[in-house]
Amino acid sequence: MNTEPTAAGTDGIALETMLCFDLYSASRAMTSVYRQALDPLGLTYPQYLVLVVLWTGGEQPVRQVVDRLRLDYGTVSPLLKRLEQRGLVERRRRADDERSVTISLTDAGVALRAQARDVPARIGAAFGLGADDMATLARLLATVTVTATRHAAGTPADAAEAPGDATA
């Protein structure tokens, strides 16, 4: 006799009904794929994200990098230090406001972009989804991020909760 509870026979607390577990599992799987793609470049996933922000946005204040990555200074600062030690970025205090630090790519940081050119395609292939499904997933994840962030901050979401049987 199977003694494991089914999703229908529980109080809603079952891995099979937890979207948060699905997101967690997907995140861990993607981190694994990124690790395989980034190890040859000597980068961690968070370091890669910092570089992507700089590759696409150019020189910018640390505050802007922090905001774009939705991280805090305590997380981004060590990333920047390690990237600077590797000679990929430069940190400079602004002359007009010494409290503000600007981050820019070095020549080596710019050159690394060419070596990382295949990373997005490798990651996209790992999803196993078509373009329409990828667009839908991106939209849904953006909605989850915005509404969960508002909820965590104590601000009610603008939209009503979507109907469904699954729990978070």
C-alpha positions in Angstrom: 0.0 0.0 0.0 1.3 3.5 -0.9 1.4 5.5 2.3 2.8 8.7 0.7 0.2 11.5 0.6 -1.0 12.7 -2.8 -1.6 16.3 -3.6 -5.4 15.8 -3.4 -5.1 14.0 0.0 -3.2 16.7 1.8 -3.8 20.1 3.3 -2.1 21.6 0.3 1.4 21.0 1.6 3.0 18.7 -0.9 5.9 19.2 -3.2 3.7 18.4 -6.2 1.5 21.5 -5.5 4.3 24.0 -4.6 5.1 26.4 -7.4 7.9 27.8 -5.2 9.6 24.3 -5.3 9.2 24.2 -9.1 10.9 27.7 -9.3 13.6 26.6 -6.8 14.3 23.4 -8.8 14.4 25.2 -12.1 16.8 27.8 -10.6 19.1 25.2 -9.4 19.1 23.4 -12.7 19.8 26.7 -14.6 22.6 27.5 -12.1 24.2 24.2 -13.0 24.0 24.9 -16.7 25.5 28.4 -16.2 28.3 26.9 -14.1 29.2 24.6 -17.0 29.1 27.6 -19.4 31.0 30.1 -17.1 33.6 27.9 -15.5 35.9 28.0 -18.6 35.7 31.8 -18.4 36.6 31.8 -14.7 33.3 33.5 -13.8 30.5 32.8 -11.3 26.9 33.5 -12.3 26.7 36.7 -10.2 30.0 38.0 -11.7 28.6 37.2 -15.1 25.5 39.3 -14.3 27.6 42.3 -13.3 29.5 42.0 -16.6 26.3 41.7 -18.6 25.1 44.9 -17.0 28.3 46.7 -17.9 28.5 45.1 -21.4 25.0 46.4 -22.2 25.0 49.6 -20.2 28.6 50.8 -20.2 30.1 52.7 -17.3 27.8 53.3 -14.4 27.6 54.1 -10.7 27.6 51.1 -8.4 24.1 52.2 -7.3 22.8 51.6 -10.8 24.4 48.1 -10.9 22.9 47.3 -7.6 19.4 48.4 -8.8 19.6 46.6 -12.1 20.6 43.3 -10.4 18.1 43.7 -7.6 20.9 43.0 -5.1 22.3 44.9 -2.1 25.7 46.7 -1.8 26.9 44.0 0.5 26.5 41.4 -2.2 27.6 43.5 -5.2 30.7 45.1 -3.6 32.7 41.8 -3.1 31.7 40.8 -6.7 33.2 44.1 -8.0 36.3 43.6 -5.9 37.0 40.2 -7.3 36.3 41.4 -10.9 38.7 44.3 -10.3 41.4 41.9 -8.9 41.0 39.9 -12.1 41.5 43.1 -14.1 38.0 43.1 -15.7 36.6 46.2 -14.2 37.8 49.5 -12.6 36.2 51.2 -9.7 36.6 55.0 -9.4 35.3 57.5 -7.0 33.5 60.4 -8.7 35.3 63.7 -8.4 32.1 65.6 -7.7 30.9 63.1 -5.1 33.5 60.9 -3.4 30.7 58.8 -1.8 29.7 57.6 -5.3 31.8 54.9 -7.1 31.6 54.4 -10.8 32.3 51.0 -12.4 33.7 50.6 -15.9 35.1 47.7 -17.9 38.8 47.4 -18.6 40.0 46.3 -22.0 40.2 42.7 -20.6 36.6 43.0 -19.5 35.5 44.2 -22.9 37.4 41.4 -24.6 35.8 38.8 -22.3 32.4 39.5 -23.9 33.6 37.9 -27.1 34.6 34.8 -25.2 31.1 34.7 -23.5 29.3 35.2 -26.8 27.9 31.6 -26.8 26.6 31.6 -23.2 23.1 32.9 -24.0 22.6 30.3 -26.8 23.8 27.5 -24.5 21.4 28.6 -21.8 18.5 29.0 -24.2 19.1 25.5 -25.5 19.0 24.2 -22.0 15.4 25.5 -21.5 14.1 23.2 -24.2 11.3 25.7 -25.1 10.2 27.4 -28.3 10.3 31.2 -28.7 6.6 31.6 -27.8 7.0 29.6 -24.6 10.1 31.5 -23.7 8.3 34.8 -24.1 5.4 33.5 -22.0 7.8 32.3 -19.3 9.7 35.6 -19.2 6.4 37.5 -18.8 5.2 35.2 -16.1 8.5 35.3 -14.2 8.5 39.1 -14.4 5.0 39.2 -12.9 6.0 36.8 -10.1 9.1 38.9 -9.3 7.2 42.2 -9.2 4.3 40.9 -7.2 6.3 38.8 -4.8 8.7 41.8 -4.2 5.7 44.0 -3.4 4.3 41.4 -1.1 7.6 41.0 0.7 7.7 44.7 1.2 4.2 44.7 2.6 2.7 46.5 -0.4 -0.3 44.7 -1.8 -0.1 43.7 -5.4 -2.2 45.7 -7.9 -3.7 42.7 -9.6 -5.9 40.1 -8.0 -4.4 36.7 -7.4 -4.7 34.4 -10.4 -7.0 31.5 -9.9 -5.5 28.0 -9.7 -5.1 24.9 -7.6 -1.4 25.2 -7.0 0.1 26.7 -3.9 3.2 28.7 -3.6 
